[in-house]
Amino acid sequence: MKHKNWTVCCLKTVVLLIALAWVAVASVWAERLCDVRNYGAKGDGVTKDTLALQKAIDGCAQQGGGVVRLAGGTFLTAPIELKSRITLEVAADATLLGSQDVADYPETVALREKALMPLIRANNAESITIRGGGVIDGAGKPWWDAVYSRRAPTNFTAARRPRLVLLDHCKHVLIENITLQNSASWQLVPYYCDDVTVRNARILAPARSANTDGIDPFSSTHVTISHVLIDTGDDNIAIKSGQPGSDGPDAPTTDVTIEDCVFLHGHGMSIGSEIAGGVQRVKATKIRFKDTTQGVRVKSGRDRGGDIGDFEFSDIVMENVKLPIQITAYYPRMPQNDTAQPVTRLTPRFHDIRIRNLTATGAQQAASIISIPESPLTTLVLDNVKIDAKRGMQVGNATIAAHNLEVTAAEGETYTLLPNAKIERK
């Protein structure tokens, strides 16, 4: 019996020692700091610190991960790549500034299309964090100017300008307490990612800045966006899943939660338009919109649709939003005349959309809800929705279940029902 007790005691001791060893290893990783200045970074806003930044990231990753810190300066850089278990910490007194030299952004393939290298990227990585209270600035003005002047047609599309942060096939991503701004194109893109959290952040660009979407989850799952202020020149958020005309297969974006956010200039809380893989289970709640062009926006087309539904938008306040509710299967524009077409893999199929407790004032048009004749929208609920607008609500190829729906139109008809449209009062 004594021998047995002694054996048990030894086993317990071994288990305890192993546990303590793991704690020690974890503690070392958590405390490992790779200051970019120790790798040669100048932080003077003039010298390109690209090589020093990448050496710091690679060196930290080779030791098992840690914190790559930028502090006390402006760190000018061409594209850099994050690795697994790396925290990129841009301190409150620091800016990571993108180079404006087009030659610094080589051609690549991203999101299954020809593109330019993003400023910050990660591929097949996990446990990535971006934080620190500072600023990551894409310095995108030259690209916006070229778009508006049409001087550089090859750089006109969003893909042909560098995105700010592109995370490709990554897991366990945290982005918090940071400002992302002035990207030449889309600002933050989780592509085929799982477990992404964005919180307590700001995403900024001038109202006139081409394609500067705030956050674009693309074929990603379990995405949470909270306490984020987004003020941009395009979609504040755009949930995506597949390119127009895609041959497939395309994974859907699923299980997305957006809460306690503020959207200023921009094109609203969008789902689409590139959603060939479909989008399911999106919940957006406690959002304030001011001066955006759209509010709640679901957009697709016959060349880019899929299974699109199980959405809930709730507790939303809008001020001076031009079009508070837009649901369209005719993106980018509706033809004057249309008839039903054959249903294909890319036919948009809108379903199970619920909008509750929405108040909007100062709108130009209350709502535009128009699906296509071969795929009408039959499960849209508007519950406690109050909109004050210059013009009323337009509905086509859709049936709305309305409870306590109040639309005030200063001009024209309050409700315009196009073919195959119905509003059922509950």
MARGU-420913 format. One line per field, with one value per residue (C-alpha): residue number from 1; residue in one letter; x, y, z. Coordinates in pm, 1 decimal. Layout:
<nodes>
nr <- [NUM, ...]
rest <- [a, ...]
xx <- [X, ...]
yy <- [Y, ...]
zz <- [Z, ...]
</nodes>
This chain:
<nodes>
nr <- [1, 2, 3, 4, 5, 6, 7, 8, 9, 10, 11, 12, 13, 14, 15, 16, 17, 18, 19, 20, 21, 22, 23, 24, 25, 26, 27, 28, 29, 30, 31, 32, 33, 34, 35, 36, 37, 38, 39, 40, 41, 42, 43, 44, 45, 46, 47, 48, 49, 50, 51, 52, 53, 54, 55, 56, 57, 58, 59, 60, 61, 62, 63, 64, 65, 66, 67, 68, 69, 70, 71, 72, 73, 74, 75, 76, 77, 78, 79, 80, 81, 82, 83, 84, 85, 86, 87, 88, 89, 90, 91, 92, 93, 94, 95, 96, 97, 98, 99, 100, 101, 102, 103, 104, 105, 106, 107, 108, 109, 110, 111, 112, 113, 114, 115, 116, 117, 118, 119, 120, 121, 122, 123, 124, 125, 126, 127, 128, 129, 130, 131, 132, 133, 134, 135, 136, 137, 138, 139, 140, 141, 142, 143, 144, 145, 146, 147, 148, 149, 150, 151, 152, 153, 154, 155, 156, 157, 158, 159, 160, 161, 162, 163, 164, 165, 166, 167, 168, 169, 170, 171, 172, 173, 174, 175, 176, 177, 178, 179, 180, 181, 182, 183, 184, 185, 186, 187, 188, 189, 190, 191, 192, 193, 194, 195, 196, 197, 198, 199, 200, 201, 202, 203, 204, 205, 206, 207, 208, 209, 210, 211, 212, 213, 214, 215, 216, 217, 218, 219, 220, 221, 222, 223, 224, 225, 226, 227, 228, 229, 230, 231, 232, 233, 234, 235, 236, 237, 238, 239, 240, 241, 242, 243, 244, 245, 246, 247, 248, 249, 250, 251, 252, 253, 254, 255, 256, 257, 258, 259, 260, 261, 262, 263, 264, 265, 266, 267, 268, 269, 270, 271, 272, 273, 274, 275, 276, 277, 278, 279, 280, 281, 282, 283, 284, 285, 286, 287, 288, 289, 290, 291, 292, 293, 294, 295, 296, 297, 298, 299, 300, 301, 302, 303, 304, 305, 306, 307, 308, 309, 310, 311, 312, 313, 314, 315, 316, 317, 318, 319, 320, 321, 322, 323, 324, 325, 326, 327, 328, 329, 330, 331, 332, 333, 334, 335, 336, 337, 338, 339, 340, 341, 342, 343, 344, 345, 346, 347, 348, 349, 350, 351, 352, 353, 354, 355, 356, 357, 358, 359, 360, 361, 362, 363, 364, 365, 366, 367, 368, 369, 370, 371, 372, 373, 374, 375, 376, 377, 378, 379, 380, 381, 382, 383, 384, 385, 386, 387, 388, 389, 390, 391, 392, 393, 394, 395, 396, 397, 398, 399, 400, 401, 402, 403, 404, 405, 406, 407, 408, 409, 410, 411, 412, 413, 414, 415, 416, 417, 418, 419, 420, 421, 422, 423, 424, 425, 426]
rest <- [m, k, h, k, n, w, t, v, c, c, l, k, t, v, v, l, l, i, a, l, a, w, v, a, v, a, s, v, w, a, e, r, l, c, d, v, r, n, y, g, a, k, g, d, g, v, t, k, d, t, l, a, l, q, k, a, i, d, g, c, a, q, q, g, g, g, v, v, r, l, a, g, g, t, f, l, t, a, p, i, e, l, k, s, r, i, t, l, e, v, a, a, d, a, t, l, l, g, s, q, d, v, a, d, y, p, e, t, v, a, l, r, e, k, a, l, m, p, l, i, r, a, n, n, a, e, s, i, t, i, r, g, g, g, v, i, d, g, a, g, k, p, w, w, d, a, v, y, s, r, r, a, p, t, n, f, t, a, a, r, r, p, r, l, v, l, l, d, h, c, k, h, v, l, i, e, n, i, t, l, q, n, s, a, s, w, q, l, v, p, y, y, c, d, d, v, t, v, r, n, a, r, i, l, a, p, a, r, s, a, n, t, d, g, i, d, p, f, s, s, t, h, v, t, i, s, h, v, l, i, d, t, g, d, d, n, i, a, i, k, s, g, q, p, g, s, d, g, p, d, a, p, t, t, d, v, t, i, e, d, c, v, f, l, h, g, h, g, m, s, i, g, s, e, i, a, g, g, v, q, r, v, k, a, t, k, i, r, f, k, d, t, t, q, g, v, r, v, k, s, g, r, d, r, g, g, d, i, g, d, f, e, f, s, d, i, v, m, e, n, v, k, l, p, i, q, i, t, a, y, y, p, r, m, p, q, n, d, t, a, q, p, v, t, r, l, t, p, r, f, h, d, i, r, i, r, n, l, t, a, t, g, a, q, q, a, a, s, i, i, s, i, p, e, s, p, l, t, t, l, v, l, d, n, v, k, i, d, a, k, r, g, m, q, v, g, n, a, t, i, a, a, h, n, l, e, v, t, a, a, e, g, e, t, y, t, l, l, p, n, a, k, i, e, r, k]
xx <- [0.0, 287.6, 449.3, 122.9, 86.4, 443.6, 383.8, 69.3, 258.0, 536.4, 287.6, 117.3, 454.3, 542.7, 206.8, 256.9, 606.2, 481.6, 203.0, 446.0, 675.2, 390.6, 300.1, 661.7, 670.9, 344.8, 476.4, 794.2, 588.4, 353.1, 642.5, 860.5, 900.0, 1054.3, 1105.4, 1146.3, 1415.5, 1636.6, 1613.3, 1717.0, 1389.0, 1427.9, 1069.3, 1148.6, 868.5, 1121.7, 1336.4, 1162.5, 1163.7, 1024.9, 1324.4, 1357.2, 985.6, 988.5, 1303.2, 1133.6, 824.3, 1024.1, 1260.7, 975.2, 789.9, 1098.9, 1106.4, 746.5, 572.4, 544.7, 485.5, 635.1, 621.3, 632.2, 656.8, 757.3, 759.9, 625.5, 739.2, 725.4, 690.0, 615.1, 410.6, 487.5, 366.0, 247.7, 306.8, 134.5, 129.7, 244.0, 96.3, 160.5, 149.6, 140.8, 166.9, -44.1, 251.9, 327.2, 204.7, 266.1, 258.2, 219.3, 457.1, 309.3, 556.0, 350.2, 658.4, 652.6, 329.2, 399.0, 126.2, -23.9, -342.7, -582.6, -948.5, -915.0, -835.9, -533.2, -440.4, -165.3, 3.3, -174.0, 18.1, -24.0, -96.8, -105.7, -151.7, -255.7, -163.7, -330.8, -342.0, -274.5, -338.2, -319.3, -350.9, -176.7, -373.4, -180.6, -252.5, -204.6, -230.7, -243.0, -169.6, -410.8, -471.9, -262.1, -465.8, -797.7, -687.4, -593.5, -933.7, -1127.1, -913.6, -906.0, -533.5, -453.2, -715.2, -526.6, -553.0, -921.5, -1069.1, -1043.3, -816.7, -567.5, -497.0, -334.2, -572.2, -465.6, -495.6, -570.9, -584.1, -603.4, -711.9, -630.8, -773.0, -813.2, -767.3, -803.9, -796.6, -856.4, -770.5, -628.2, -705.8, -699.2, -722.7, -672.3, -633.8, -602.9, -882.5, -1064.3, -928.8, -971.7, -1045.2, -1067.8, -1072.3, -1164.4, -1094.1, -1245.1, -1285.8, -1227.1, -1288.4, -1270.5, -1345.5, -1280.7, -1135.7, -1172.9, -1168.6, -1144.3, -1117.3, -1249.0, -1607.0, -1462.9, -1222.9, -1286.4, -1372.2, -1245.8, -1475.8, -1428.3, -1449.8, -1518.9, -1555.5, -1522.9, -1615.8, -1540.6, -1707.2, -1759.0, -1687.5, -1766.1, -1745.1, -1823.0, -1765.7, -1617.7, -1653.2, -1642.0, -1630.1, -1532.3, -1592.4, -1769.9, -1944.5, -1892.2, -1915.8, -1958.3, -2007.6, -1899.5, -1844.3, -1771.0, -1675.7, -1920.6, -1945.3, -1767.5, -1729.8, -1717.7, -1692.9, -1732.3, -1762.4, -2035.9, -1983.4, -2172.2, -2228.4, -2146.3, -2236.1, -2212.9, -2308.6, -2268.7, -2112.7, -2127.8, -2129.2, -2073.3, -2000.2, -2012.9, -2253.7, -2399.6, -2418.9, -2400.9, -2433.9, -2295.9, -2264.3, -2014.2, -2194.2, -2176.3, -2111.8, -2405.6, -2431.0, -2619.8, -2680.0, -2596.2, -2705.2, -2655.9, -2780.5, -2741.8, -2598.6, -2614.5, -2592.9, -2535.2, -2486.3, -2439.1, -2584.1, -2753.3, -2836.0, -2937.5, -2829.8, -2852.6, -2732.9, -2670.5, -2729.1, -2794.0, -2419.1, -2319.5, -2594.1, -2650.6, -2833.8, -2872.1, -3066.1, -3132.8, -3048.1, -3165.4, -3114.7, -3237.8, -3224.5, -3101.2, -3108.6, -3043.7, -2999.5, -2972.5, -2928.9, -3037.6, -3184.9, -3239.2, -3335.1, -3215.3, -3262.3, -3189.9, -3121.5, -3046.1, -2705.8, -2554.0, -2867.5, -3221.7, -3321.9, -3628.9, -3793.9, -3727.9, -3876.3, -3804.2, -3487.7, -3374.0, -3258.6, -2885.8, -2627.3, -2570.9, -2936.5, -2981.9, -3219.0, -3314.3, -3499.1, -3567.6, -3473.1, -3599.4, -3568.2, -3684.8, -3684.7, -3548.1, -3596.5, -3479.9, -3516.5, -3406.5, -3407.1, -3438.8, -3626.1, -3767.2, -3681.7, -3624.5, -3696.7, -3681.2, -3600.4, -3613.7, -3922.8, -3769.6, -3664.9, -3905.1, -3843.7, -4123.6, -3994.6, -3917.3, -4041.9, -4050.5, -4135.4, -4157.5, -3997.4, -4047.1, -3903.2, -3944.5, -3840.7, -3883.9, -4014.3, -4179.7, -4112.4, -4079.6, -4141.4, -4113.3, -4111.0, -4134.6, -4387.0, -4343.5, -4492.1, -4532.9, -4605.8, -4612.4, -4459.2, -4480.9, -4352.8, -4395.5, -4334.7, -4323.6, -4374.9, -4565.9, -4701.0, -4607.6, -4590.1, -4522.5, -4598.8, -4431.9, -4527.1, -4552.4, -4533.1, -4740.6, -4736.3, -4924.7, -5015.2, -5003.7]
yy <- [0.0, 236.8, 157.0, 237.6, 568.5, 659.0, 587.5, 802.6, 1081.6, 1066.3, 1076.2, 1379.1, 1549.4, 1479.2, 1613.2, 1925.3, 1982.3, 1944.7, 2191.2, 2439.5, 2398.8, 2478.8, 2784.5, 2897.2, 2850.5, 3041.0, 3316.9, 3349.0, 3371.2, 3628.2, 3845.0, 3809.5, 4153.8, 4225.6, 4600.4, 4691.0, 4947.8, 4663.7, 4527.1, 4856.2, 5044.4, 5424.7, 5539.2, 5876.7, 5871.4, 5902.2, 5588.9, 5273.4, 5037.2, 4738.5, 4506.5, 4586.6, 4530.0, 4197.7, 4086.0, 4164.2, 3965.9, 3670.3, 3669.2, 3676.0, 3401.1, 3177.7, 3196.2, 3078.5, 3414.3, 3734.9, 4107.4, 4310.3, 4665.7, 4996.3, 5298.2, 5661.7, 5740.4, 5698.9, 5375.4, 5397.2, 5060.2, 4858.4, 4538.3, 4316.3, 3968.9, 3863.2, 3510.2, 3280.0, 3383.6, 3736.4, 4047.2, 4359.5, 4637.9, 4991.3, 5209.3, 5520.5, 5740.7, 5545.6, 5524.2, 5245.1, 5434.7, 5273.3, 5367.5, 5567.4, 5415.6, 5196.9, 4984.0, 4868.9, 4676.1, 4379.8, 4205.7, 3900.8, 3695.5, 3761.4, 3670.4, 3468.8, 3772.4, 3967.2, 4219.7, 4423.3, 4313.7, 4448.7, 4657.7, 4398.4, 4035.0, 3695.5, 3357.9, 3033.0, 3178.1, 3159.5, 3353.9, 3694.2, 4018.5, 4381.1, 4637.1, 4915.3, 5241.0, 5374.8, 5420.7, 5207.3, 5444.1, 5328.4, 5677.1, 5602.1, 5949.7, 5909.3, 5601.7, 5777.9, 6076.2, 5847.1, 5676.3, 6001.2, 6148.9, 5818.5, 5868.0, 5510.2, 5271.2, 4958.2, 5081.8, 5169.9, 4851.7, 4786.9, 4486.3, 4686.6, 4910.0, 4781.8, 4681.3, 4772.7, 4445.8, 4112.9, 3797.4, 3488.5, 3151.2, 3253.9, 3145.8, 3317.5, 3680.4, 3974.7, 4337.3, 4588.4, 4936.2, 5049.8, 5296.8, 5172.2, 5450.7, 5581.3, 5253.9, 5277.2, 5017.2, 4789.4, 4840.7, 4515.1, 4186.0, 3851.6, 3603.0, 3240.9, 3309.1, 3158.0, 3319.9, 3688.3, 3961.8, 4334.6, 4562.0, 4907.0, 5030.8, 5310.2, 5269.4, 5596.3, 5743.2, 6060.7, 6052.0, 6092.8, 5798.8, 5518.8, 5169.0, 5226.3, 4966.0, 4945.0, 4571.4, 4303.7, 3952.5, 3729.3, 3357.7, 3371.9, 3228.0, 3333.5, 3703.3, 3953.3, 4330.0, 4550.1, 4905.8, 5013.0, 5356.3, 5340.6, 5656.0, 5575.8, 5639.4, 5310.2, 5029.3, 5065.8, 4688.4, 4460.6, 4088.8, 3888.9, 3532.2, 3490.9, 3688.3, 3782.2, 3505.5, 3262.0, 2901.4, 2797.1, 2640.9, 2936.1, 2902.8, 3111.7, 3370.8, 3260.8, 3353.4, 3723.5, 3956.3, 4336.3, 4532.6, 4870.7, 5038.3, 5388.0, 5438.2, 5787.6, 5857.0, 5541.7, 5312.0, 5138.4, 4797.4, 4587.6, 4222.8, 4181.8, 4243.0, 3962.5, 3671.6, 3377.5, 3148.0, 3282.3, 3444.9, 3306.7, 3397.7, 3764.2, 3967.5, 4343.8, 4530.4, 4863.8, 5054.1, 5428.9, 5562.3, 5927.2, 6076.7, 5742.8, 5688.9, 5360.4, 5198.4, 4831.1, 4705.3, 4359.7, 4363.6, 4097.9, 4019.8, 3730.1, 3686.3, 3684.4, 3538.5, 3234.7, 3135.9, 3470.2, 3485.8, 3439.6, 3801.5, 4011.3, 4387.9, 4545.2, 4854.5, 5085.8, 5466.0, 5657.2, 6030.2, 6181.8, 5843.0, 5877.2, 5525.0, 5354.1, 5011.0, 4869.9, 4508.9, 4450.4, 4156.1, 4399.0, 4529.5, 4749.0, 4884.2, 4781.6, 4760.3, 4944.2, 4620.5, 4267.7, 3919.6, 3597.2, 3414.1, 3054.0, 2984.4, 2904.0, 2847.1, 3223.2, 3326.2, 3530.9, 3362.0, 3611.7, 3470.9, 3517.9, 3882.2, 4057.7, 4428.9, 4537.1, 4862.6, 5088.4, 5464.4, 5688.7, 6064.2, 6292.7, 6022.1, 6087.5, 5761.7, 5538.8, 5199.7, 5009.1, 4636.5, 4465.6, 4105.2, 3933.5, 3760.6, 3411.8, 3439.3, 3662.1, 3755.0, 3606.6, 3615.8, 3977.4, 4108.5, 4478.8, 4516.1, 4853.9, 5039.7, 5417.4, 5615.6, 5985.4, 6051.2, 6278.1, 5984.2, 5661.2, 5287.6, 5093.4, 4718.3, 4465.8, 4083.7, 4075.9, 4013.1, 4211.7, 4109.8, 4444.8, 4512.1, 4870.6, 4998.5, 5376.6, 5550.5, 5925.2, 6056.6, 6430.9, 6376.7, 6122.9, 5785.5, 5640.1, 5288.5, 5203.4, 4839.2, 4707.2, 4367.9, 4075.0, 4299.1, 4283.2, 4438.3, 4231.3, 4413.5, 4193.0]
zz <- [0.0, 85.3, -251.8, -428.9, -244.9, -327.6, -697.9, -702.1, -529.0, -788.7, -1074.9, -925.2, -890.8, -1254.8, -1374.0, -1162.9, -1301.1, -1659.0, -1591.1, -1440.7, -1739.7, -1978.5, -1770.8, -1788.3, -2165.4, -2207.1, -1983.8, -2187.9, -2510.6, -2361.5, -2246.6, -2554.5, -2707.9, -3044.8, -3071.3, -3436.5, -3354.3, -3236.3, -3590.7, -3751.1, -3794.9, -3792.9, -3749.1, -3904.8, -4164.2, -4448.2, -4438.1, -4557.3, -4261.6, -4452.7, -4407.5, -4037.8, -3974.3, -4156.2, -3972.1, -3641.3, -3740.2, -3869.7, -3573.3, -3325.5, -3512.2, -3516.1, -3136.8, -3114.1, -3137.6, -2940.0, -2965.4, -3250.4, -3119.3, -3305.5, -3077.9, -3088.7, -3459.3, -3809.8, -3971.2, -4350.2, -4518.0, -4827.8, -4781.4, -4481.7, -4384.6, -4038.5, -3909.8, -3660.7, -3293.4, -3374.3, -3214.6, -3418.7, -3161.0, -3299.4, -2990.0, -2937.0, -3032.4, -3352.2, -3710.9, -3958.9, -4288.7, -4629.4, -4907.5, -5195.0, -5441.7, -5675.5, -5745.4, -5381.8, -5442.3, -5672.9, -5866.1, -5702.1, -5698.2, -5411.3, -5369.0, -5693.3, -5904.6, -6018.8, -5753.4, -5596.0, -5274.7, -4964.5, -4713.8, -4435.7, -4513.1, -4348.0, -4513.4, -4343.0, -4004.5, -3665.2, -3340.1, -3496.8, -3311.1, -3428.0, -3148.1, -2961.3, -2982.5, -3282.4, -3652.5, -3962.1, -4258.5, -4619.7, -4761.8, -5044.5, -5184.1, -5503.4, -5597.4, -5527.3, -5734.2, -6023.7, -6006.1, -6015.9, -6293.2, -6488.7, -6543.7, -6441.4, -6583.5, -6471.2, -6113.9, -6134.4, -5985.5, -5614.1, -5666.8, -5869.8, -5574.9, -5254.4, -4977.9, -4625.4, -4428.3, -4598.7, -4386.2, -4606.9, -4459.2, -4102.4, -3766.1, -3430.6, -3529.8, -3291.6, -3404.9, -3127.8, -3006.4, -3338.7, -3615.6, -3974.0, -4228.6, -4580.4, -4763.5, -5141.3, -5152.9, -4905.4, -4555.7, -4360.8, -4539.4, -4357.3, -4647.1, -4570.4, -4204.1, -3889.6, -3547.6, -3618.9, -3361.1, -3438.0, -3143.5, -3000.0, -3326.9, -3583.0, -3959.5, -4149.0, -4497.2, -4659.6, -4786.9, -5136.2, -5152.8, -5399.8, -5273.1, -4919.4, -4759.4, -4383.7, -4305.3, -4569.9, -4423.7, -4729.9, -4711.8, -4339.8, -4030.2, -3668.8, -3714.0, -3437.4, -3490.6, -3190.2, -3071.5, -3402.9, -3563.1, -3942.0, -4156.1, -4516.0, -4885.1, -4956.9, -4765.2, -4392.1, -4374.5, -4677.3, -4616.0, -4922.6, -5040.9, -5412.0, -5719.2, -5998.1, -6257.3, -6026.7, -6142.9, -5777.4, -5539.9, -5304.5, -4928.6, -4765.4, -4498.0, -4185.5, -3822.2, -3824.4, -3537.0, -3557.6, -3246.7, -3079.4, -3382.8, -3533.6, -3911.2, -4047.6, -4415.6, -4624.6, -4805.5, -4505.1, -4341.6, -4657.9, -4742.8, -5094.0, -5368.2, -5437.8, -5266.0, -5506.9, -5209.3, -5010.6, -4668.2, -4368.2, -4005.9, -3973.6, -3671.2, -3662.2, -3356.2, -3177.9, -3473.3, -3529.5, -3884.1, -3969.7, -4318.1, -4496.0, -4842.5, -4746.1, -4414.4, -4406.1, -4747.7, -4908.7, -5269.9, -5531.8, -5898.8, -6132.2, -6185.9, -5818.6, -5597.3, -5379.0, -5061.7, -4886.3, -4562.4, -4194.8, -4115.0, -3823.8, -3803.0, -3480.0, -3259.7, -3532.8, -3546.1, -3868.9, -3925.9, -4275.2, -4440.0, -4802.1, -4836.4, -4498.1, -4637.0, -4968.3, -5073.0, -5439.5, -5667.3, -5950.0, -5838.7, -5969.9, -6142.9, -6224.3, -6593.3, -6716.2, -6828.9, -6707.7, -6728.2, -6541.3, -6642.9, -6580.8, -6225.6, -6202.4, -5931.3, -5921.9, -5890.9, -5569.9, -5323.9, -5051.2, -4750.1, -4378.3, -4334.4, -4021.2, -3946.1, -3599.2, -3405.4, -3676.4, -3675.5, -3960.8, -4012.4, -4294.7, -4563.5, -4936.5, -5003.0, -4729.5, -4879.6, -5202.1, -5175.6, -5515.1, -5597.1, -5937.8, -6082.3, -6089.4, -5724.3, -5525.9, -5163.4, -4952.2, -4595.3, -4505.8, -4170.7, -4082.8, -3715.1, -3543.7, -3833.8, -3856.2, -4149.8, -4229.1, -4590.4, -4888.7, -5096.0, -4991.6, -5011.5, -5337.3, -5340.9, -5624.1, -5641.5, -5263.9, -4986.9, -4666.2, -4332.3, -4156.8, -3791.6, -3672.7, -3997.0, -4030.2, -4342.4, -4387.8, -4740.0, -4809.0, -5182.8, -5391.4, -5287.2, -4951.3, -5097.1, -5460.9, -5538.3, -5852.4, -6006.6, -5765.1, -5456.8, -5140.7, -4794.5, -4539.1, -4219.3, -3911.6]
</nodes>
